[in-house]
Amino acid sequence: MRELTDDELELVNGGVGLLGAAFTAVTAGGATAFNGGSVGEVVGATILGGVSGFFGGIALSPYSSGLTTAMFGAFSVETGILAGVVGS
């Protein structure tokens, strides 16, 4: 058995989505809290923001093809809109 290279590790774990999910979760939750949202609204916006960032990371991945980019890009936009609605 051998140790995986960095490129192989990125292929195994996907290498996408996690940083975008964390960033958009914090951004959506923080914006909702700053605008006086309730605890439920902050939690909802944080979760949907994280999902939006995760899908956006997949859509912009160098490993995705045209159909994958379109599909996950649409998911990202949809959940981003939902995060905005929940946060308002």
C-alpha positions, 0 to 999 in steps of 0.5 A: 500500500502507498500513500496518496499524493495531494492531487489524489487526495483532492480527487477522493474528497472532491476538493471543492465546496467546503471553504465556500460552504463555510464562508457563505454560512458565516456570511448569511448567518452574520448578515441575518443576525446583523439585520435583527433576525430571530434565532430561527432565521439566523440558523436557517440562513446559516444552513441555507447559505452553507448549502449554497456555497457548497453547491457553488464550489462544486459548480466552479470546480475544475473537475465539473463538466458543462451539465454539472456546472449548470445543475449545481450552479442552479442549485447554488442560486436557488439555495442562495435565494432561499437563504435571503428569504429566510434571513429577511 
